Amino acid sequence: METLSHQHPLKGKDTFTQSEINRLYQLIRQRSSCPRPDKNTQKKLRDQMRSIGFFGGDDWGINDCQEHHLTELINSGKIKVKDDNR
């Protein structure tokens, strides 16, 4: 498994709203279910993840990001989740 560490400074961010986290999980599921040869769709999904501020490879060393990677980052405290209203 990847190390899930980051180099400073982050390209993206390490604090997300709950809505952003929910959207990231949704995008990860969509990207994971996308056929591998469909690089164009995968790139569009990665671009959407980056627009939220999540750079899996650049910030966390994750290749082929899966749901468990995001869960591990959250559970370890490396990614913080705040209420949508804050």
Helices and strands as residue ranges (DSSP letters): E 15-17, H 18-33, H 39-52, H 56-60, H 67-75, E 80-82
